[in-house]
Amino acid sequence: MAERSEAVLITGCSSGIGRATALRLARSGWTVYASARRPQTLVDLADAGCRTLALDVTDEQSMSAAVASVEQAEGAVGVLINNAGYSQSGAIETVPMDAVRRQFETNYFGVVRLTQLVLGKMRAQRWGKIVNVSSMGGRLSFPGGGHYHASKHALEALSDVLRFELRGFGIDVILLEPGLITTEFGEAAHASMSDVPTADGDPYARFNAAVATVSKGAYEGPMRRLGAGPERVAAVIERALRRRRPPTRITITPSAKITIATRRLLSDRAWDAAMRAQFPQPG
């Protein structure tokens, strides 16, 4: 058998967690393929020693070409880090279906397809690691984020099943559940409200406005103290990759640990009451 490939392919490296992870792993000696929809955003990563690729997780041809490029150079994608993602905000009734589909294409279907594409060579070398960047939002749900939470809940289920199906081939599946990460993610979540149409007499207008304000405020207000920078996630990923038997699920940041624990303790009605203290209930 040829020497196994431990080359790392990371999605969503134009900013945030993806960029920090690519830099950390490259500096630690990993062979890193950093990707983004717009490769011109990756110039500094190339200067830091990363190989860079154009990869759009909503485009079949783009995904296939990126994986083929890594396999041609390295023999296999040894580590796949599914990081690309964003949050679509807005009351469920008000978000257009094309925006809902974009959310799932990016946060879920792209993960599924990339995983399918890399598994053949991973299985052949009987070694590999798949890191899925979920969120504390895969374990609980905040009002106004229904479509985002649904995509992350789906990613959690996918990871649980893959962990069982792939262990016999020597492939580990690692699920990350970050809480508040101080990146452009919050700004993007706020901006996603532009996809939600408004009209006179909209019964969700006040609610959607509050969702946008609360989402942005969480990243700019006192809650930041319970968060962390993307470098924290990058450090967790590197430690997990170096372990012979990595953790299956890792919760990151105090905000995630506290919120997940709180949700576990509360009944559905108690959680709803807590949410009403933060968001105006439609109706």
Backbone as numpy.savetxt, mean C-alpha at the origin, in Angstrom:
# Nx Ny Nz CAx CAy CAz Cx Cy Cz
20.73 -26.24 -9.94 19.88 -25.04 -9.94 20.76 -23.79 -9.94
20.41 -22.82 -10.77 21.15 -21.56 -10.81 21.05 -20.85 -9.47
22.01 -19.98 -9.20 21.99 -19.19 -7.97 20.69 -18.39 -7.91
20.06 -18.40 -6.74 18.77 -17.75 -6.64 18.91 -16.24 -6.73
17.88 -15.64 -7.30 17.83 -14.18 -7.39 17.16 -13.62 -6.16
17.77 -12.58 -5.58 17.15 -11.84 -4.49 16.86 -10.40 -4.92
16.78 -10.19 -6.24 16.49 -8.85 -6.76 15.12 -8.39 -6.28
15.05 -7.11 -5.94 13.85 -6.52 -5.36 13.16 -5.63 -6.38
11.87 -5.86 -6.60 11.05 -4.99 -7.44 10.05 -4.28 -6.54
10.07 -2.94 -6.57 9.20 -2.13 -5.72 8.31 -1.26 -6.59
7.02 -1.24 -6.30 6.10 -0.35 -7.03 5.90 0.94 -6.25
5.51 1.98 -6.97 5.16 3.24 -6.33 6.32 3.95 -5.67
7.44 4.09 -6.39 8.66 4.65 -5.79 8.84 6.15 -6.03
7.85 6.81 -6.58 8.03 8.23 -6.87 8.05 9.07 -5.60
7.53 8.53 -4.49 7.50 9.28 -3.23 7.24 8.31 -2.08
7.28 8.85 -0.88 6.82 8.13 0.30 7.53 6.83 0.61
6.75 5.83 0.98 7.27 4.56 1.43 8.10 3.88 0.34
7.62 3.90 -0.88 8.35 3.26 -1.96 9.72 3.85 -2.17
9.80 5.18 -2.19 11.09 5.85 -2.37 12.03 5.54 -1.20
11.53 5.66 0.04 12.37 5.41 1.21 12.87 3.97 1.24
12.02 3.03 0.85 12.41 1.62 0.86 13.46 1.34 -0.21
13.28 1.89 -1.40 14.26 1.70 -2.47 15.62 2.23 -2.05
15.66 3.42 -1.46 16.92 4.00 -1.02 17.58 3.16 0.06
16.82 2.74 1.04 17.39 1.98 2.16 17.95 0.64 1.69
17.19 -0.07 0.86 17.64 -1.39 0.42 18.85 -1.28 -0.51
18.84 -0.28 -1.40 19.98 -0.10 -2.30 21.24 0.21 -1.51
21.12 1.05 -0.50 22.28 1.41 0.32 22.77 0.24 1.17
21.88 -0.75 1.39 22.25 -1.93 2.18 22.75 -3.08 1.33
22.87 -2.84 0.02 23.46 -3.85 -0.85 22.50 -4.70 -1.65
21.21 -4.46 -1.52 20.25 -5.20 -2.32 20.26 -4.68 -3.75
19.96 -5.56 -4.69 19.73 -5.14 -6.08 18.28 -4.69 -6.17
18.08 -3.40 -6.40 16.74 -2.82 -6.32 16.30 -2.30 -7.67
15.10 -2.72 -8.08 14.44 -2.16 -9.25 13.30 -1.29 -8.73
13.50 0.02 -8.78 12.50 0.99 -8.33 11.63 1.38 -9.51
10.33 1.37 -9.31 9.43 1.63 -10.43 8.39 2.68 -10.08
7.85 3.30 -11.10 6.78 4.27 -10.97 6.14 4.46 -12.34
4.95 5.03 -12.35 4.29 5.30 -13.64 5.12 6.26 -14.48
5.76 7.23 -13.82 6.58 8.22 -14.52 8.03 8.03 -14.09
8.82 7.31 -14.88 10.20 7.03 -14.46 11.07 8.26 -14.30
10.65 9.39 -14.88 11.43 10.62 -14.73 11.44 11.10 -13.28
10.53 10.58 -12.45 10.51 10.95 -11.03 11.52 10.16 -10.22
12.24 9.25 -10.86 13.13 8.33 -10.14 14.61 8.62 -10.37
14.92 9.79 -10.90 16.30 10.11 -11.25 17.22 10.01 -10.03
16.79 10.52 -8.89 17.64 10.48 -7.70 17.84 9.06 -7.20
16.86 8.18 -7.43 17.02 6.78 -7.04 18.05 6.09 -7.93
18.07 6.43 -9.20 19.09 5.89 -10.10 20.47 6.35 -9.66
20.57 7.60 -9.24 21.85 8.13 -8.77 22.30 7.41 -7.50
21.32 6.89 -6.73 21.64 6.19 -5.47 21.93 4.71 -5.68
21.87 4.24 -6.93 22.22 2.86 -7.21 21.08 1.94 -7.57
19.87 2.48 -7.62 18.72 1.67 -8.02 18.65 1.57 -9.54
18.16 0.43 -10.04 17.72 0.37 -11.43 16.30 0.93 -11.44
15.93 1.62 -12.48 14.60 2.23 -12.51 13.80 1.71 -13.70
12.50 1.60 -13.47 11.60 1.05 -14.47 10.31 1.85 -14.52
9.71 1.93 -15.70 8.34 2.42 -15.82 7.41 1.26 -15.50
6.49 1.48 -14.55 5.55 0.41 -14.20 4.25 1.05 -13.72
3.20 0.81 -14.47 1.85 1.27 -14.13 1.06 0.04 -13.70
0.67 -0.01 -12.43 0.02 -1.21 -11.91 -1.42 -1.35 -12.39
-1.89 -0.42 -13.20 -3.22 -0.55 -13.79 -3.15 -0.95 -15.25
-1.94 -1.25 -15.74 -1.75 -1.54 -17.16 -1.05 -2.89 -17.34
-1.72 -3.83 -17.98 -1.19 -5.19 -18.14 0.14 -5.19 -18.88
0.23 -4.48 -19.98 1.46 -4.47 -20.76 2.61 -3.90 -19.96
2.35 -2.85 -19.22 3.40 -2.23 -18.41 3.90 -3.19 -17.33
3.00 -3.88 -16.66 3.39 -4.82 -15.61 4.19 -5.98 -16.20
3.70 -6.55 -17.30 4.39 -7.68 -17.92 5.79 -7.29 -18.38
5.92 -6.09 -18.96 7.22 -5.65 -19.46 8.20 -5.43 -18.32
7.73 -4.87 -17.22 8.62 -4.61 -16.09 9.13 -5.91 -15.49
8.23 -6.87 -15.28 8.64 -8.15 -14.72 9.60 -8.88 -15.66
9.29 -8.86 -16.95 10.16 -9.51 -17.93 11.55 -8.89 -17.94
11.63 -7.58 -17.76 12.91 -6.89 -17.74 13.76 -7.36 -16.56
13.14 -7.46 -15.39 13.88 -7.92 -14.21 14.30 -9.38 -14.37
13.40 -10.21 -14.87 13.71 -11.63 -15.03 14.83 -11.85 -16.05
14.82 -11.05 -17.09 15.87 -11.19 -18.11 17.24 -10.85 -17.51
17.28 -9.85 -16.66 18.55 -9.41 -16.08 18.98 -10.25 -14.89
18.01 -10.72 -14.09 18.34 -11.35 -12.81 17.94 -12.82 -12.71
17.14 -13.29 -13.64 16.65 -14.66 -13.57 15.28 -14.76 -12.94
15.02 -13.92 -11.95 13.72 -13.92 -11.27 13.60 -12.64 -10.46
12.36 -12.27 -10.19 12.11 -11.28 -9.14 12.14 -12.05 -7.83
13.13 -11.77 -7.00 13.23 -12.50 -5.73 12.33 -11.93 -4.65
12.18 -10.60 -4.66 11.35 -9.92 -3.66 10.44 -8.94 -4.40
9.14 -9.07 -4.19 8.17 -8.13 -4.77 7.57 -7.32 -3.62
7.72 -6.01 -3.69 7.13 -5.13 -2.68 6.00 -4.35 -3.35
4.78 -4.75 -3.06 3.58 -4.12 -3.62 3.23 -2.91 -2.76
3.72 -1.75 -3.17 3.56 -0.54 -2.38 2.61 0.47 -3.01
2.50 0.49 -4.33 1.69 1.51 -5.01 0.25 1.50 -4.48
-0.26 2.66 -4.18 -1.63 2.75 -3.68 -1.99 4.18 -3.33
-3.29 4.44 -3.19 -3.76 5.76 -2.78 -5.13 5.57 -2.14
-5.65 6.65 -1.55 -6.94 6.59 -0.87 -7.98 7.41 -1.60
-9.06 6.77 -2.03 -10.21 7.45 -2.63 -11.21 7.75 -1.52
-11.44 9.02 -1.28 -12.37 9.43 -0.22 -13.72 9.82 -0.81
-14.72 9.84 0.07 -16.07 10.25 -0.33 -17.12 9.24 0.09
-18.31 9.72 0.39 -19.41 8.82 0.73 -19.63 7.82 -0.40
-19.90 6.59 -0.06 -19.96 5.52 -1.06 -20.93 5.84 -2.19
-22.07 6.40 -1.87 -23.06 6.70 -2.91 -22.57 7.74 -3.89
-21.66 8.60 -3.46 -21.29 9.76 -4.27 -20.06 9.54 -5.15
-19.30 8.48 -4.91 -18.07 8.27 -5.69 -18.43 7.58 -7.01
-18.09 8.17 -8.15 -18.41 7.55 -9.44 -17.73 6.19 -9.59
-18.38 5.31 -10.32 -17.86 3.95 -10.45 -16.51 3.90 -11.14
-16.22 4.85 -12.05 -14.89 4.80 -12.66 -13.81 5.10 -11.63
-14.12 5.94 -10.64 -13.16 6.21 -9.56 -13.03 5.00 -8.64
-14.14 4.30 -8.40 -14.09 3.08 -7.59 -13.21 2.04 -8.28
-13.39 1.90 -9.58 -12.60 0.90 -10.32 -11.12 1.28 -10.32
-10.80 2.56 -10.44 -9.40 2.98 -10.39 -8.79 2.63 -9.03
-9.60 2.82 -7.98 -9.10 2.49 -6.65 -8.73 1.02 -6.54
-9.58 0.15 -7.02 -9.30 -1.28 -6.93 -8.23 -1.72 -7.93
-8.18 -1.11 -9.10 -7.13 -1.44 -10.06 -5.75 -1.17 -9.45
-5.64 -0.06 -8.73 -4.35 0.31 -8.15 -4.05 -0.46 -6.88
-5.00 -0.48 -5.96 -4.74 -1.03 -4.62 -4.87 -2.54 -4.53
-5.60 -3.15 -5.46 -5.83 -4.60 -5.33 -5.50 -5.38 -6.60
-6.15 -5.06 -7.71 -5.95 -5.88 -8.91 -4.52 -5.82 -9.41
-3.87 -4.65 -9.29 -2.47 -4.56 -9.67 -1.58 -5.46 -8.83
-1.89 -5.55 -7.54 -1.14 -6.45 -6.64 -1.32 -7.90 -7.08
-2.56 -8.27 -7.36 -2.84 -9.65 -7.78 -2.08 -9.98 -9.05
-2.15 -9.10 -10.05 -1.53 -9.42 -11.33 -0.01 -9.47 -11.24
0.60 -8.51 -10.55 2.05 -8.54 -10.41 2.50 -9.80 -9.68
1.74 -10.18 -8.66 2.07 -11.40 -7.93 2.01 -12.61 -8.85
0.96 -12.69 -9.65 0.86 -13.79 -10.61 2.06 -13.82 -11.56
2.47 -12.64 -12.01 3.55 -12.57 -12.99 4.90 -13.01 -12.44
5.16 -12.76 -11.15 6.48 -13.10 -10.60 6.54 -14.51 -10.03
5.40 -15.14 -9.78 5.41 -16.39 -9.03 6.05 -17.56 -9.77
5.93 -17.60 -11.08 6.50 -18.73 -11.81 7.99 -18.90 -11.55
8.74 -17.80 -11.68 10.19 -17.86 -11.47 10.53 -17.99 -9.98
9.72 -17.39 -9.12 9.95 -17.57 -7.68 9.81 -19.05 -7.30
8.77 -19.67 -7.81 8.56 -21.09 -7.48 9.69 -21.95 -8.04
10.16 -21.60 -9.24 11.23 -22.38 -9.87 12.50 -22.35 -9.04
12.78 -21.20 -8.41 13.99 -21.12 -7.59 13.71 -21.47 -6.12
12.43 -21.74 -5.83 11.99 -22.16 -4.50 12.44 -21.18 -3.42
12.34 -19.93 -3.74 12.63 -18.86 -2.77 12.03 -17.57 -3.28
11.44 -16.83 -2.37 10.92 -15.52 -2.73 10.22 -14.89 -1.55
10.02 -13.59 -1.64 9.29 -12.87 -0.59 8.37 -11.85 -1.26
7.13 -11.83 -0.81 6.15 -10.86 -1.31 5.74 -10.00 -0.12
5.95 -8.70 -0.24 5.59 -7.75 0.80 4.42 -6.92 0.30
3.29 -7.03 0.97 2.11 -6.25 0.60 1.91 -5.12 1.61
1.94 -3.89 1.11 1.76 -2.73 1.98 0.26 -2.45 2.08
-0.32 -2.89 3.17 -1.73 -2.64 3.45 -1.82 -1.38 4.30
-2.57 -1.43 5.38 -2.80 -0.25 6.21 -3.56 -0.71 7.44
-3.53 0.11 8.49 -4.46 -0.18 9.58 -5.89 -0.13 9.05
-6.07 0.55 7.91 -7.37 0.61 7.26 -7.81 -0.70 6.65
-6.96 -1.73 6.71 -7.39 -3.07 6.34 -7.99 -3.84 7.49
-7.90 -3.26 8.69 -8.42 -3.93 9.88 -9.62 -3.20 10.48
-9.86 -1.98 10.04 -10.97 -1.17 10.55 -11.37 -0.20 9.46
-12.44 0.55 9.68 -12.93 1.45 8.63 -13.37 2.78 9.22
-12.94 3.86 8.57 -13.38 5.20 8.96 -14.45 5.68 7.97
-15.42 6.45 8.44 -16.44 7.01 7.54 -15.79 7.81 6.42
-16.37 7.69 5.24 -15.89 8.45 4.10 -14.74 7.80 3.36
-14.28 6.66 3.84 -13.19 5.96 3.17 -13.56 4.57 2.74
-14.83 4.35 2.49 -15.33 2.98 2.26 -14.63 2.23 1.14
-14.41 2.89 0.01 -13.81 2.19 -1.12 -12.33 1.89 -0.86
-11.64 2.82 -0.23 -10.24 2.57 0.15 -10.16 1.41 1.14
-10.98 1.45 2.17 -10.95 0.37 3.17 -11.30 -0.97 2.54
-12.26 -0.97 1.64 -12.64 -2.23 0.98 -11.45 -2.81 0.22
-10.67 -1.95 -0.45 -9.51 -2.44 -1.21 -8.44 -2.99 -0.26
-8.26 -2.37 0.89 -7.26 -2.84 1.84 -7.72 -4.09 2.59
-9.02 -4.18 2.90 -9.54 -5.43 3.47 -9.33 -6.59 2.50
-9.54 -6.31 1.21 -9.31 -7.34 0.19 -7.84 -7.75 0.16
-6.93 -6.80 0.30 -5.50 -7.10 0.30 -5.12 -7.96 1.50
-5.77 -7.72 2.63 -5.50 -8.55 3.81 -5.92 -10.00 3.54
-7.10 -10.18 2.97 -7.57 -11.54 2.68 -6.66 -12.22 1.67
-6.27 -11.49 0.64 -5.37 -12.03 -0.37 -4.07 -12.51 0.27
-3.51 -11.69 1.14 -2.23 -12.03 1.77 -2.36 -13.27 2.65
-3.46 -13.39 3.37 -3.66 -14.58 4.22 -3.71 -15.85 3.38
-4.38 -15.79 2.26 -4.50 -16.98 1.40 -3.16 -17.27 0.72
-2.51 -16.25 0.19 -1.21 -16.47 -0.46 -0.20 -17.07 0.51
-0.23 -16.63 1.76 0.72 -17.16 2.75 0.62 -18.68 2.84
-0.61 -19.20 2.82 -0.82 -20.65 2.89 -0.42 -21.32 1.58
-0.85 -20.73 0.46 -0.63 -21.37 -0.83 0.84 -21.40 -1.26
1.64 -20.47 -0.77 3.01 -20.33 -1.27 4.08 -20.84 -0.32
3.74 -21.09 0.92 4.77 -21.49 1.88 5.51 -22.75 1.45
4.82 -23.70 0.86 5.44 -24.94 0.43 6.44 -24.77 -0.70
6.41 -23.60 -1.37 7.37 -23.31 -2.44 8.54 -22.48 -1.93
8.59 -22.25 -0.62 9.67 -21.44 -0.06 9.47 -19.95 -0.21
8.21 -19.54 -0.40 7.90 -18.12 -0.61 7.16 -17.59 0.60
7.69 -16.52 1.19 7.06 -15.87 2.35 6.19 -14.71 1.89
5.07 -14.52 2.58 4.19 -13.37 2.34 4.15 -12.55 3.62
4.50 -11.27 3.50 4.59 -10.37 4.64 3.59 -9.23 4.42
2.70 -9.02 5.36 1.69 -7.97 5.26 2.04 -6.84 6.22
2.11 -5.63 5.72 2.40 -4.47 6.56 1.12 -3.66 6.79
0.95 -3.20 8.02 -0.22 -2.39 8.38 0.23 -1.08 9.02
0.71 -0.14 8.20 1.10 1.15 8.76 -0.12 1.95 9.21
0.11 2.79 10.19 -0.89 3.79 10.54 -0.58 5.07 9.81
-0.62 6.18 10.52 -0.38 7.46 9.90 1.09 7.59 9.52
1.35 7.74 8.22 2.70 7.93 7.71 2.77 9.33 7.11
3.72 10.11 7.56 3.78 11.53 7.17 4.41 11.66 5.79
3.60 11.41 4.78 4.00 11.55 3.38 2.95 12.38 2.67
3.01 12.38 1.34 2.00 13.08 0.55 0.68 12.32 0.49
0.60 11.15 1.17 -0.59 10.31 1.09 -1.83 11.08 1.54
-1.71 11.82 2.66 -2.86 12.56 3.17 -3.33 13.62 2.20
-2.39 14.31 1.59 -2.74 15.32 0.60 -3.44 14.69 -0.59
-2.97 13.50 -0.99 -3.60 12.81 -2.12 -5.01 12.37 -1.76
-5.20 11.91 -0.52 -6.54 11.51 -0.08 -7.48 12.70 -0.11
-6.99 13.85 0.33 -7.80 15.07 0.29 -8.12 15.45 -1.15
-7.12 15.35 -2.03 -7.31 15.71 -3.43 -8.28 14.78 -4.14
-8.38 13.52 -3.67 -9.26 12.56 -4.34 -10.72 12.97 -4.26
-11.04 13.89 -3.34 -12.42 14.38 -3.25 -12.83 15.11 -4.52
-11.85 15.54 -5.32 -12.19 16.22 -6.57 -12.87 15.28 -7.55
-12.73 13.95 -7.33 -13.41 12.98 -8.18 -14.88 12.82 -7.82
-15.29 13.43 -6.70 -16.66 13.27 -6.23 -17.48 14.48 -6.67
-18.47 14.28 -7.54 -19.26 15.42 -8.02 -20.13 16.00 -6.91
-20.40 17.28 -7.00 -21.28 17.93 -6.03 -22.45 18.57 -6.78
-23.53 18.75 -6.07 -24.72 19.35 -6.68 -25.51 20.06 -5.59
-26.32 21.01 -6.01 -27.17 21.71 -5.05 -28.08 20.69 -4.35
-28.19 20.82 -3.05 -29.04 19.92 -2.30 -28.42 18.56 -2.05
-27.12 18.42 -2.29 -26.43 17.14 -2.06 -26.52 16.77 -0.58
-27.16 15.64 -0.24 -27.32 15.28 1.17 -26.01 14.88 1.84
-24.96 14.66 1.04 -23.67 14.27 1.62 -22.65 15.41 1.60
-23.06 16.62 1.18 -22.09 17.71 0.99 -21.35 18.02 2.28
-22.09 18.18 3.37 -21.45 18.52 4.65 -20.55 17.38 5.12
-21.02 16.15 4.94 -20.25 14.99 5.36 -18.95 14.88 4.56
-19.04 14.97 3.23 -17.85 14.85 2.40 -16.84 15.96 2.71
-17.33 17.16 2.96 -16.43 18.26 3.32 -15.71 17.95 4.62
-16.43 17.37 5.58 -15.82 17.03 6.87 -14.79 15.92 6.69
-15.08 14.95 5.84 -14.13 13.86 5.58 -12.83 14.44 5.02
-12.94 15.35 4.07 -11.74 15.96 3.49 -10.95 16.73 4.55
-11.64 17.46 5.39 -10.97 18.26 6.43 -10.31 17.36 7.46
-11.01 16.33 7.93 -10.45 15.44 8.95 -9.26 14.67 8.39
-9.37 14.21 7.14 -8.28 13.46 6.53 -7.02 14.30 6.44
-7.17 15.53 5.99 -6.01 16.41 5.88 -5.47 16.77 7.26
-6.38 17.03 8.20 -5.97 17.41 9.54 -5.20 16.34 10.27
-5.52 15.08 10.00 -4.81 13.98 10.66 -3.33 14.00 10.33
-2.99 14.45 9.12 -1.60 14.47 8.69 -0.89 15.77 9.05
-1.66 16.77 9.45 -1.05 18.07 9.74 -1.19 18.49 11.19
-2.06 17.84 11.95 -2.32 18.23 13.32 -1.57 17.40 14.34
-2.08 17.38 15.58 -1.41 16.67 16.68 -1.25 15.17 16.45
-2.13 14.58 15.63 -2.04 13.13 15.37 -0.70 12.74 14.74
-0.02 13.70 14.13 1.29 13.40 13.53 2.25 12.78 14.54
2.07 13.15 15.82 2.98 12.63 16.85 2.84 11.13 17.02
1.69 10.58 16.60 1.49 9.13 16.69 1.83 8.42 15.39
2.32 9.18 14.43 2.70 8.61 13.15 4.20 8.45 13.05
4.68 8.34 11.83 6.11 8.19 11.58 6.37 8.54 10.13
7.63 8.76 9.82 8.01 9.00 8.44 8.11 7.70 7.67
8.18 7.78 6.35 8.27 6.56 5.54 9.52 5.74 5.81
10.55 6.37 6.37 11.77 5.64 6.69 11.52 4.56 7.74
10.54 4.78 8.61 10.20 3.75 9.61 9.72 2.48 8.92
8.87 2.64 7.93 8.36 1.48 7.20 9.50 0.81 6.43
10.36 1.60 5.83 11.49 1.04 5.09 12.38 0.20 5.99
12.61 0.67 7.21 13.43 -0.09 8.16 12.76 -1.41 8.54
11.45 -1.38 8.72 10.71 -2.61 9.06 10.81 -3.61 7.91
10.67 -3.11 6.68 10.76 -4.00 5.52 12.14 -4.66 5.44
13.18 -3.86 5.62 14.53 -4.44 5.53 14.75 -5.52 6.60
14.33 -5.25 7.82 14.50 -6.26 8.89 13.73 -7.53 8.55
12.52 -7.38 8.04 11.70 -8.55 7.71 12.34 -9.37 6.59
12.90 -8.70 5.59 13.51 -9.42 4.47 14.74 -10.21 4.91
15.43 -9.74 5.92 16.66 -10.41 6.36 16.39 -11.59 7.30
15.17 -11.72 7.78 14.85 -12.80 8.70 14.56 -14.10 7.94
15.07 -15.19 8.45 14.81 -16.48 7.81 13.33 -16.82 7.89
12.70 -16.48 8.99 11.27 -16.72 9.17 10.61 -15.38 9.52
10.27 -14.59 8.53 9.76 -13.24 8.81 8.36 -13.26 9.40
7.98 -12.19 10.09 6.60 -12.09 10.60 5.62 -12.09 9.44
4.42 -12.58 9.70 3.41 -12.62 8.65 2.62 -11.31 8.54
2.52 -10.58 9.67 1.73 -9.35 9.72 2.42 -8.40 10.69
2.71 -7.18 10.22 3.44 -6.23 11.05 2.66 -4.92 11.11
2.25 -4.53 12.31 1.58 -3.25 12.52 2.64 -2.20 12.84
2.58 -1.06 12.16 3.63 -0.05 12.25 3.03 1.29 12.68
3.66 1.95 13.60 3.37 3.26 14.18 2.40 3.13 15.36
2.57 4.00 16.37 1.64 4.00 17.51 0.20 4.22 17.09
-0.04 5.07 16.08 -1.43 5.33 15.67 -2.12 4.04 15.23
-1.41 3.17 14.51 -2.01 1.91 14.06 -2.25 0.98 15.23
-1.27 0.85 16.11 -1.39 -0.08 17.23 -2.53 0.33 18.17
-2.62 1.63 18.46 -3.67 2.11 19.36 -5.04 1.97 18.72
-5.16 2.36 17.46 -6.47 2.36 16.81 -6.98 0.94 16.58
-6.11 0.04 16.15 -6.53 -1.35 15.94 -6.95 -1.98 17.26
-6.20 -1.72 18.32 -6.55 -2.27 19.64 -7.88 -1.72 20.11
-8.10 -0.42 19.90 -9.37 0.20 20.31 -10.54 -0.41 19.56
-10.37 -0.58 18.24 -11.47 -1.14 17.44 -11.80 -2.56 17.88
-10.78 -3.31 18.26 -11.00 -4.69 18.70 -11.84 -4.74 19.98
-11.69 -3.72 20.81 -12.39 -3.71 22.10 -13.83 -3.21 21.99
-14.11 -2.40 20.96 -15.42 -1.76 20.86 -16.39 -2.59 20.03
-17.64 -2.58 20.43 -18.69 -3.16 19.58 -18.89 -2.27 18.37
-19.63 -2.78 17.39 -19.91 -1.97 16.20 -20.61 -0.67 16.58
-21.60 -0.75 17.45 -22.35 0.46 17.81 -21.48 1.44 18.60
-20.60 0.92 19.43 -19.70 1.81 20.18 -18.71 2.49 19.23
-18.21 1.74 18.25 -17.31 2.34 17.25 -18.04 3.42 16.46
-19.29 3.13 16.04 -20.07 4.12 15.30 -20.26 5.39 16.12
-20.51 5.23 17.42 -20.69 6.40 18.28 -19.40 7.21 18.35
-18.27 6.53 18.42 -16.99 7.23 18.44 -16.76 7.98 17.14
-17.17 7.40 16.03 -17.01 8.06 14.74 -17.93 9.28 14.62
-19.11 9.21 15.23 -20.00 10.38 15.18 -19.42 11.57 15.91
-18.50 11.33 16.82 -17.84 12.43 17.53 -16.85 13.16 16.62
-16.46 12.52 15.52 -15.48 13.12 14.61 -16.08 13.55 13.27
-17.13 12.86 12.85 -17.72 13.11 11.53 -19.21 13.40 11.69
-19.76 14.37 10.93 -21.22 14.58 10.96 -21.90 13.43 10.22
-22.85 12.79 10.86 -23.51 11.66 10.21 -24.51 12.14 9.17
-24.45 11.65 7.95 -25.42 12.06 6.92 -26.84 11.73 7.36
-27.78 12.50 6.87 -29.18 12.19 7.17 -29.89 13.30 7.87
